Amino acid sequence: MIKTHELRLFSAFENISEANLEKIAELVEEKSHHINEIIFDSGDKGDYLYFIKKGEVEISIPVKEGKEQSIAVYEAGEFFGEISFLNQDYHSARAKAVEETEVLRLKNNDYERIIREAKREGIELQQQIFLKVICRLRDINRKYSMRPFAA
């Protein structure tokens, strides 16, 4: 079982009480992935939110003729898979381990249970995830926009 101090390494859990972290630790599943192993592919169901415990994960999207465009690389302490996870849809991107990688994954229905049961802390967890999604969307917009953002 995952220890609560391991969950504290992720900013999404920084405001969660020890009691609720213990509940979350019981729900997350640890998975190991080898170099270049696909964690999920475009078109797979987004049933999990992934937290990188160790290693790096590249997110890429299919472009044309079997080619991919890398859009992000995440490292230990970050999470990924949040968009399809939150809207309970299929992944639009591929996640691949760049190096030997360990992830913790939280199933969607367990996340919803945490949000319901933890009340205030559940809202804070949700808020941390939403804030990260917003930051990532802004970064992508800046990267691909023809017009610079106003400071």
Order of alpha helices (4+ residues) and beta strands (2+ residues): alpha-alpha-beta-beta-beta-beta-beta-beta-alpha-beta-beta-alpha-alpha
